[in-house]
Amino acid sequence: MRRLLLTGLLLAATAQAAAPAPPKGRPAPPAQQVPAPVQAPTKAPPAEVATPASDDTALLRGLLWAARPAPEEIRAIAIEDLALLGDARALDSLATLLWDPNPRTQQAVLRAVALFQHPRAEEILGNVVRHPRLPDSLKIQALNGLVFQRTATARRTVQDAAMDTRLSSSVQTAARAVATQWNAPPAAPR
């Protein structure tokens, strides 16, 4: 929780530092100001152009909602929304949320991490597969998420999991199934 608070404060400070500074000169007295001519209304600039400050704000809000003590449905949605933002800076915070005692939150974190195609996401998924104390259901979900990484190291992690005798037989079987999915040719379009 402290990491998330610290992350929020850093993002807020970064957004504040990136904001344009107001002009330093004094504004002209009202008597010297000339009213602007009346013009026909023009088309507003497109709103879809996001500024870095608004991206930081969205990330900060997502992180705060994900960490907020709320009903599990709200937290799960907030965690999955972090993946929709597509900002890889959220991955470290998501990795800490893997240790949440709520299994639904842990599953939401893995779904969110699997949506990123980033080296850190691959590392998190691989660590879940290899971790001795995480439940098998999370390991199987992480194996399925590794398919979407589509890298040689992710493939090697899946192959290693299929042969690792320290993992349970259900995880090894799931790893073999994921490895066969990886080797399968893509389906023909209809």
C-alpha positions in Angstrom: 0.0 0.0 0.0 2.9 2.3 0.7 4.3 1.7 -2.7 1.0 2.7 -4.3 0.8 5.9 -2.2 4.4 6.8 -3.1 3.7 6.0 -6.8 0.7 8.3 -6.6 2.7 11.1 -5.1 5.5 10.8 -7.7 3.0 10.8 -10.5 1.2 13.9 -9.1 4.6 15.7 -8.8 5.5 14.7 -12.3 2.3 15.9 -13.7 2.6 19.2 -11.8 6.1 19.7 -13.0 5.1 19.0 -16.6 2.3 21.6 -16.5 3.1 24.9 -18.4 4.1 27.7 -16.1 1.9 30.8 -16.1 3.5 33.9 -17.8 5.7 35.9 -15.5 4.7 39.4 -16.7 1.9 41.3 -15.2 -1.3 41.4 -17.2 -2.2 44.7 -18.9 -4.5 47.0 -17.0 -8.1 46.7 -18.0 -8.1 50.1 -19.6 -5.5 49.1 -22.1 -7.1 45.8 -23.1 -8.9 45.9 -26.4 -11.9 43.6 -26.6 -11.5 40.8 -29.1 -13.6 41.0 -32.3 -16.6 38.7 -32.3 -16.0 35.7 -34.6 -18.1 33.0 -35.8 -17.9 29.9 -33.7 -15.2 27.6 -34.9 -14.8 23.9 -34.7 -13.4 22.8 -31.3 -10.0 21.0 -31.4 -10.3 17.2 -31.2 -10.6 15.9 -27.6 -8.9 12.6 -28.4 -5.4 14.0 -28.2 -4.3 13.1 -24.7 -1.7 15.1 -22.9 1.0 13.4 -20.7 -0.6 15.0 -17.6 -4.0 13.4 -18.4 -2.3 10.0 -19.0 -0.6 10.3 -15.6 -3.8 11.2 -13.9 -5.6 8.3 -15.5 -2.9 5.9 -14.3 -2.9 7.4 -10.8 -6.7 7.1 -10.5 -6.5 3.5 -11.8 -3.8 2.6 -9.2 -5.7 4.2 -6.4 -9.0 2.4 -7.3 -7.1 -0.9 -7.6 -5.6 -0.5 -4.1 -8.6 1.0 -2.4 -10.4 -1.2 0.1 -13.6 -1.6 -1.8 -15.9 -4.5 -2.8 -14.0 -7.2 -4.7 -15.9 -6.6 -7.9 -14.9 -2.9 -7.9 -11.2 -3.8 -7.3 -11.2 -6.5 -10.0 -12.7 -4.0 -12.5 -10.2 -1.3 -11.6 -7.3 -3.8 -11.9 -8.4 -4.9 -15.3 -8.9 -1.3 -16.4 -5.2 -0.7 -15.7 -4.5 -3.0 -18.5 -6.8 -1.2 -20.8 -4.8 2.0 -20.2 -1.8 0.1 -21.7 0.7 2.0 -19.5 3.5 -0.4 -18.6 4.3 1.7 -15.5 1.4 -0.1 -13.8 3.0 -3.5 -14.0 5.1 -3.2 -10.8 2.0 -2.1 -8.8 0.1 -5.0 -10.3 2.9 -7.4 -9.3 2.5 -6.3 -5.7 -1.3 -6.9 -5.9 -0.6 -10.5 -6.6 -0.1 -11.0 -2.9 -3.6 -9.8 -2.1 -5.3 -12.5 0.1 -8.4 -12.3 -2.2 -8.2 -15.0 -4.9 -10.5 -12.9 -7.2 -8.1 -10.0 -7.0 -5.1 -12.3 -7.8 -6.9 -13.6 -10.9 -7.8 -10.1 -12.0 -4.1 -9.1 -11.7 -3.0 -12.0 -13.9 -5.7 -11.2 -16.5 -4.4 -7.6 -16.5 -0.7 -8.5 -16.7 -1.4 -11.0 -19.5 -2.8 -8.2 -21.7 0.5 -6.4 -21.7 3.1 -7.4 -24.3 6.1 -6.2 -22.3 9.2 -7.8 -20.9 8.1 -7.0 -17.3 4.7 -8.6 -17.9 6.5 -11.7 -19.2 8.8 -11.7 -16.1 5.8 -11.5 -13.7 4.0 -14.3 -15.4 7.1 -16.5 -15.4 7.6 -15.7 -11.7 4.1 -16.8 -10.9 4.6 -20.1 -12.7 7.8 -20.8 -10.8 6.7 -19.6 -7.4 6.4 -22.5 -4.9 3.6 -21.0 -2.7 1.1 -19.7 -5.2 -1.9 -21.9 -6.0 -1.9 -24.1 -9.1 -4.9 -22.3 -10.5 -2.8 -19.1 -10.7 0.1 -20.9 -12.3 -2.1 -22.3 -15.0 -3.6 -18.9 -15.6 -0.1 -17.4 -15.9 0.9 -20.2 -18.4 -2.1 -19.3 -20.5 -1.1 -15.6 -20.4 2.5 -16.4 -21.5 1.1 -17.5 -24.9 0.2 -13.9 -25.7 3.7 -12.7 -25.1 5.0 -14.5 -28.2 8.7 -14.4 -27.3 11.3 -17.1 -27.3 11.9 -16.6 -23.6 8.1 -17.0 -22.8 8.1 -20.2 -24.9 11.1 -21.5 -23.0 9.4 -20.8 -19.7 6.4 -22.8 -20.8 8.6 -25.7 -22.0 10.6 -25.6 -18.8 7.3 -25.8 -16.7 6.2 -28.8 -18.7 9.4 -30.7 -17.6 9.8 -29.3 -14.1 9.2 -32.0 -11.5 8.8 -29.5 -8.7 5.5 -28.4 -10.2 2.3 -30.4 -9.7 1.1 -32.7 -12.4 -1.8 -30.4 -13.2 0.5 -27.5 -13.9 2.8 -29.7 -16.0 -0.1 -30.9 -18.0 -1.3 -27.3 -18.5 2.2 -26.3 -19.7 2.2 -29.2 -22.2 -1.2 -28.0 -23.5 0.0 -24.4 -23.8 3.2 -25.6 -25.6 1.0 -27.5 -28.2 -1.1 -24.4 -28.7 2.1 -22.5 -29.4 3.2 -25.0 -32.0 -0.2 -25.2 -33.6 -0.6 -23.4 -37.0 -2.9 -20.4 -36.9 -6.6 -21.2 -37.7 -7.7 -20.4 -41.2 -10.1 -17.4 -41.5 -13.6 -18.3 -42.4 
